[in-house]
Amino acid sequence: MSSTWIDRNIKWIFSLPAVIFILVMVAFPIAYTVRISLYEWSMSASTPPKWVGLGNYAGLLTGDRFWASVGRTFFHTGVSIVIETILGILIAVLVSRKFKGQKTTKTLLMLPMVATPVSISLVWLLIYEPSIGLANQILKALSLKPLPWLGSVDLVLPSLILVDVWQWTPMIVLIVVAGLTTLPTDPYESASVDGATAAQKFFHITLPLLMPTILTAVILRLIDLLKTFDTIYATTQGGPNYASETLNIMVFNEAFTYFKFGSASALMMLFFLLIMVVIIALIALKKRLGGLH
Amino acid sequence: MRIGIGLRMYYAAVTIVLVILFSIPFLWMISASFKTQVEILSSDKWLAFGAEFKNYLMVFKEYDFITFIRNSFVVGTASTLASLALGLPAAYAVAKYRMGLFSLTVLVAKILPGITYLVPWYILFNELHLIDTFAALILSHIVIGLPFIMWVMIPFFESFPAEVEESAWMDGCSKMRTFAMIVLPVSVPGIVTSSLLSFIFSWNNFMFSLILSGEKTKPLPLAVYNFISGTSIEWGALMAAACIITLPVLLLSLVMQKYIVSGLSAGAVKG
């Protein structure tokens, strides 16, 4: 059997087109971003890019807007992930027991995460509308005072967190439900013999066994939460008065509202570093706690 | 596990409440899409079918929605097909020849915020006069689709029994032919899953379209978003548009539920 040139190099023939595509569309742009982060460059101005070294970075790190934005990103991500994880595990345990209509329930729970984010944002824009929105109608029905959901500096982030919880808790549910089906039955049987209560079984058997699955779900969700864009931009564009401007929104506004590409690129690199640090920390935590399978 | 009837009723009630809570925004969207502006503003009726399909007709007549739907279909289909053409062989190579570094690169591309490439793309595409062309949108959407296709397909190809391929090679079947005639046909469920996800992600994409598309190539999410930039919002028409844009992906997900769920949680349980 003589092997042909194609057969001997099949590994490269199969992977090279994708490698080249990723290099051209991803690696090169990132390198280019690093470069322009060292220049002061406004696309709108007629002045050519000016080398400023680490000036853009220094400007960001010493300014208030960057740190406020970091704080908002952590607040939005942190609060959302805690609520989504706890709620997600509870709902998963609830819907994974066998009952009539289980399939329909799971389908309905899946809908928020496949629906188009922009239309979801617009629906929530109407729900939060101060005078006619559903949110304030409910408050009125309960004889409570209506709230300026997206219009107030203090309320806008919690309101956006509620949207994220609604849209993405189902993802934690789906992953945990999948994890629950792979759990062994023996520990539960011996626990039943020992007379353990349902709560004891949940905390001493289910949760520890599910830990690796839960951590994976949390990592996947965190990666996306840090980058939340569609729902925030389509509802508030970062307003009112920057109160919902997370890092991703700030990069976008710097780049495409003010066309300050240099400073936007520096901000992007800091944002990128932050994401990498969070993810590396989580993967290390996962290795220690759950072990990678 | 045997539980009492009281507890079972309790669980059923909690489940129903949960389902209603998660469905309310959808129900609100559908009901508002059938109302007139006045009916939405007065808000005393939950379901008012006075407006009937007026909002929907208006969306198609006045806002040229057929064009936006076509644009989204063109970009979604083309980028998914291109992602498959690039991603399937690459995923196979990674799965069979253990190209760890390459698969890591793909993972990084999935983790990176899209905005990281958007600025350089904008500068580059602007120079090349590619802004507001399908080429720019399709290229950018492949960057979303390709990592997903590889993400779903690498574990799929890894679980394909090596003996089957080896016996085909022994029989003189070339590696290319073995891949095309034996591996791919068996992998159809994985291919369906990853293509669906790739298409849905393209259909739903907002950020790239916001910058790279224009009047000629505007896809649905951007068209719907532009509704709210006016001074007074036509809520009924807006909700009709939101329904139209959501409907295809919802129908697709309902029909292909099994595939979507397995794709979305792919790799998550195995870690």
Interface residues (C-beta under 8 A of the other chain):
Chain A: M1 T4 I6 D7 I10 K11 W12 I13 F14 S15 P17 A18 V19 F21 I22 M25 V26 A27 F28 P29 I30 Y32 T33 I36 M43 I91 L94 V95 R97 F99 T105 K106 T107 L108 L109 M110 L111 P112 M113 V114 A115 T116 P117 V118 S119 I120 L122 V123 W124 L125 L126 I127 E129 S131 I132 L134 Q137 W166 P170 M171 L174 I175 A178 G179 T182 Y188 S192 P212 T213 L215 T216 A217 L220 I223 L226 K227 F229 D230 Y233 A234 N248 V251 F252 A255 F256 F261 A264 S265 M268 F271 F272 I275 I279 K286 G290 L292 H293
Chain B: M1 R8 Y11 A12 V14 T15 L18 V19 L21 F22 S23 I24 P25 F26 W28 M29 A32 I40 L41 S43 A85 L86 G87 P89 A90 Y92 A93 V94 K96 Y97 M99 F102 T105 V106 A109 I111 L112 P113 G114 I115 T116 Y117 L118 V119 P120 W121 Y122 I123 L124 L139 S140 I142 V143 L146 M150 M170 G172 S174 K175 M176 F179 I200 W203 N204 F206 M207 L210 I211 L220 P221 L222 V224 Y225 F227 I228 W235 L238 M239 A241 A242 C243 I245 T246 V249 L250 S253 L254 Q257 I260 V261 L264 S265 G267 A268 V269 K270 G271
